[in-house]
Amino acid sequence: MITQHLKLVIPLTVALACGSAAVSAAPLVLGDDLNSLTVFSNTYTTTGANSSVYGNVLSGGVSTTGTNAAVTGNLVSVGAANVGGGTSTVGGDVTSNGAMMVGGAVTALNGPIVSGSITSTGDSTIGAYATVGGDMLSGGAATTDANANVLGNLWSGGAATVGANSTVSGNLTSTSGPITISASGNVGGIQTTGGAMPTLSGVRTSVSSESTQVTNAQTLLSGLGSGTALAAVPYSMTLAPGVYSAASLSMAAGNTFTLDGQGQEDPFWVFNIKDILAPGDNTVVSLINAGDSASVFWNVSDGYASIGDNSTFIGTIFADNYISVGASTTVSGLGSSCGGIFSATSYVSTGDGASIGGIGCSGVNVTSVTSAVPEPQMFGLMLTGLGVLGFVTRRRAQAKRA
């Protein structure tokens, strides 16, 4: 039994010795736009039912939130933006360069709530019992379904329709189409046909800048070197601060990956992964003995990240390809940061009940990271581990001769 235990522990001793190495600080530079986001995809973004994103979402294609989902910040997409029904909420503005369906044909008493404004270059529809806390500006037709409420002004580039028991608290303007108001509908301000549409501010036609920023961040992290090599993680383990690398990194379901800051205020962990990051279901990544300025970066330079269901994950995930977060999984930042998930070239999806970021969080925790050159004392630890390994080998040889 002792021999089996040593087989497991000695390689970890050497790995931890290398992992805590650090010299020559270099800050991780993110563009201001990227650092203001919690979720970024170069193509489309989908969040599951009852899921939460704390912060802003930017999607290079269609953006869709599930039933009873929440986005606490702004939801911005180059394509259509679809906000799910039920008690779905968007805490900021919703902007889209395509047709927008907010809530769809929702009939629940508690419809979706958009606290800010809605801006779209295409058609815009808010479903039954939906509420828009600001203005609704639609480059195409604008429709409010039964019992919906727009608390600001409504501008439509086409036909404007106000449904039964629906209210527009401000002015209602259609620049080029008819205005139809249900007998039980209500418009609090002036109704106007004709005129010019206000500037549709906030609408995006490209996310190339943010995509480049993700790639630049990945290049910087990859430039820190390979550090300590990791293979698959079939069991729970503890890692000291430092740089780690793997061709692909899988984590067996149900295990805990503990990051031990060793009492440092601002320790960091960088995982440079070439192809695939794939933690199994019920995986836990936890942080101990570290201050609020700690940072963790998962850098999948050429592939994708797929996080299993019911897992707890910490840090910021950059992937060249897609990022998939399982049902009921949490991906959170450290301290007051949101952490975030960022795909340079593909999509982001989260399962039902997933949570990204945390209450009151803001941006990515941008701290100084360092190159993984072993410090002198680390060599001592490595030699100690190798010495123990040699001792065990000699004991085995003696046992065989006996």
N, C-alpha and C positions, 0 to 999 in steps of 0.2 A: 504493500500500500504506500509506503514511504517513497519508493522508487517512482510509482505512478504519479504521485503528487509533485515530485521534483520535475518530472517531464513537463508538467503543465506550467509550473511557476517560473522556472529559470528563463525561458524565452521571454516571458513578460517582464522579468527583472531587467533584462537587457533592453527590451523595447522601451520601458519607462525611463531608463537612464538616458537613452537617446532623445526621447520625446520631450524632456524638459530642457533640452539645450536651447540657447538663445543668444544671439548677438546682433548688433547693427539694426537699429529700429527703422522702420519705414511705414508711414501711414497708409492705410487703405483709402484710396481716393475714389469717392463716388460723386457723380454729378448731382447737382441740387435736385433735379427732377427725379432721379432715381431714389435719392435718399428720402424723398417725400412719400414714397410708395410702400405698401405692404405686399401687394401682389402685382406682378407684371408678367404679361405674356406677349410674345411677338405675334401670335395668331389669336386664338380665342381663349376665353376664361369661363369656366363653369363652376359654380359653388352649389353644393347639395342642399336639400331641404334641412331646415333647422340648423344650418351652419352659420358661422360668424366670421367676419373679417374686420379686425380692428385697425382702421386706417383707410388709405386710398387704394383703389383698384384702377389699373390702366391696362386695356386690352387692345391688341393690334387688330382684332377681328370682332366677332360677336361676343357680347358679354351677357351671361345668363345667371341669375340667382334663383335658387329653389324656393319652394313654398316655406313660409315662416323663416326665411333667411334674413341675415342682417349684415349691412356694410355700414360702419360708423362714419366713414369719410365720404369722399366723392367716388362716383362710379363713372369712368370715362372709357369710351370705346370708339374705335375707328368704324366698326360695323354697328349692327343693331344692338340695342341694350334692352334686355328683357328682365324685368323685376317680378319675381314670383308673387303669388297671391297669399292669402291668409294674413298673418300678422307681419309680413316682410317689411323691413325698414331700410332706408338709405338715409344716413345722417347728414349727408351733404348734397351736392348737386349731381344730377345725372345728365351727361352730355353724350351725344352720339352723332356719328357721321352717316348713319343709316336710318331706316325706319325703326321706330321705337314702340314697343308694346309694354306698357307698365301695368302689370297685374293681369293683362289679358281679360278674359271674360270671367272675372272673379265675382262670386256671388256671396262670399262669406261676409258676415257683419263687420268683422275687423279686416278691412282691406289693407293693401300696402300703403305705407307712409313714406313719402320723400320729403325730408325736412327742408331741403333747398329748392332750387329751380330745376326744370327739365328743359333741355335744349336739344333739338334734333334737326338735321337738314332734311329728314324725310317725314313721313306720317308719324303722328304721336297719338296714342290712345291710353287713357287711364281707365282702369276697370272699375267695376261697381264697388262702392264704399272706399275707394282709394282717396288719398289726400296728398296734395302737393302744397308744401308750405310757402313756396315762392312763386315766381312767374313760370308760365308754360309757353315756350316758344317753339313752334313747329314750322319747318320749311315746307312741309306738305300739309295734308289735312290734319285737323286736330279734333279729337273726340273725347268727351267725358261721358262715361257710362252712368247708369242710374246711381243716385246717392253719392256721387263723387264730388270732391271739393278742390277747387284751385283757389288758394288764399291770396294770390297775387293777380297779375294781368295774364290774359291769354291772347297770344298772337298766332295766327294761322296763315301759312302761305297758300292754302287752298280752302276747301270748305271747313266751316267750324260748326260743330254740333254739340249742344249741351243737353244731356240726358235728363230723364225724369228725376225730380228731386235733387238734381245736381246744381252746384253753386259755383259761380266765378265771382269772387269778391271784388276784383278790380275791373278794369276795362276789357272788353272783348273786341278784337280787331281781326278781320279777314282781309288780306291784301288782294286776293284775286278770286274768291269763291263766295258762295252764299253762306249766310248765318242761319242756323236752325236751332231754336230754343224750345224745348219741351214745355207744354202748358204748365207743368209744375217745376220747371227749371227757373233759375234765378241768376241774373247778372247785376252786380251791384253798381257798375260804372257805365261808361259810355260804350255804345255799340257802333262800330265803324266798319265800313267796307271800302277797300281801296287804300292807297298809301304805300309806303315802303316798310319792309320788314326790318326790325332792329338788327344790329350785328349779332350773329350767332356766336358769341364769344365762348371759348372753352372747347369748341368742337375740334377734334383732331383728324387729320388726314393721313398721318404717318406716326410710327413709333420708332423710327430708325435711330433717333438720337439715344433713346433709352436702351435700345438693343445694343448699340455700340458701347454704352456705358457698362452694361452687364459684361460684355466681352472684355472690356478693358479691366474690369475688376477681376475677372477670371485669370487674365494674363498676369496681373500683378501677383495674385495668390499662387499661381503655378510657378512664377519666378522665384518663390521662396525655396524651391527645391523639393526633393522627395522626402527629406527628414527620415522618419522611421517607417519602414515598410510594414503594412498590415495585410494579412490575408483575410479570409472569412472569419467572422466572430461567432463561434458556435456556443460560447458560454459567456457569462457575465464577466466583465473586466473593468479595471480602473486605469485611467490614463492621466499622466501629468501634463502640464501645458507644453505646447510645442507644435511642430509640423509633422503630419503623418501622411502616408500615401498608400494607394492601392490601385491595381489595374481595375478591379471592381470590388466593392465592399458590401457584403451581405451580413446581416445580423440575424441570428437564429431567433425565432419567435419566443416571446416570454422572458427574454434576458434583459439585464440592466447594463448600460454602458455609462459608467460613472466618470465624470471629468473632475479631477481633484486639483483645485487651484493652489493647494499647499500654502494657504494663508496670504497669497498675493492679492493686491487690490485690483490690478488690471491684467490678469493672465489671459492668454489667448490659445485657442486651438484651431489649427487649419488642417482640414482633411482634403488633400488633393487626390481626386479620384478620376481615373481616366475614362471609364466607360459607364458603369452602373452603380448607383447607390440604392440598396434595396433592404432596408430594415424590415423584418417580419412583423406579423401581428403581435400586439401587446409588448412591443419593444419600448423600453424606457431609457432615455438619455437624460441624465441628471447632473447637476453641478453642486459641488461641495467645496467648502473652505476657500471661497473666492469673493472678492468685492463686487460692487455693482458695475464696475467698469470692465468686467470680464467680457470676452467676445469669442464666439464660435462661428466658424465659416466652413460650410460644406461646398466644395468646388468640384462639380462634375464637368470636366473640361470638354469632353467629346460626346457624352451620352445623356442619359436621363436619370431622374430620381423617382423612386416609387416607394412611398412610406406606407407600411401596413396598417390595418384597422386597429382601433383602440390603443394606439401608441401615444407616447409622450415624447416629443422631440424639442430640442432647443437649438437656437442659432439661426443663421441666415443661410438659405440654400440657393446657390447659383447653379444652373444647369444649362448646357448648350442646347439640349433637346427638351422634351417635355418634363413636367413635374406633376406627379399624381399623389395626392394625400388621401389616405384611407378614411373610411367612416369612423366618426367619433374619435378622431386623432387630433391632438393639439400640437401645433408648431408655434413656439413662442420665442421672443427675444430674451435678452438678459437686462436686468435693471429696468430702465424706463423705455428701452427700445422695443420695436415691434418684431425685430428679426426679419421676417419676410421670405417670400419665395419668388424667384426671378428666372424666367426662361428666356434665353437669348434668341432662339429661333423657332420655338414651338408653343404649345398650349400649356395652360395650368388648369387642373381640375381638383376639386375637393369633394369628398364624400359627404353623405348625410351626417349632420351633427358634428362636423369637423370645425376646428377653431384655429384661426391664424392671427398671431399677435396677442395682445392682451389689453385689458381695460386701461384707457388713458395713455397707451404707448405712443411713441413718436419715432418714426424713421428707423434706420439701421444704426447699431452702436458702432460708430467708426472710431476705432482706437488704433494705436500703433501695433503693428505686427512685426516680427523679426525673422531673420534667416536662421535656418536650422543647422547651425554649426555647433557641435558639442563643446560646452565649456569644460575647462580642465577637470573640475570635480566630477563631471559626468563620465569622463574616461575612467576615473577611479571606480565609480559604481559599475561600469561595464566590466572592468577587469575583475572586480569582486564577483560578479555573476559568472564570468568565465572560469574564475578560479574554483568556485563551488562546483561548476559543471565538471571540471577536471577531477576534482576530488571524488565526485560520484562515479566517474568513469573508472578511476583507479580502484575504488572499492568493488565495483562489479568484476574487474579483472582478477582481483585477489580472491573473490568469492568463487570464481570459476576454477582457479588453480587449486583451491582447497577441495 
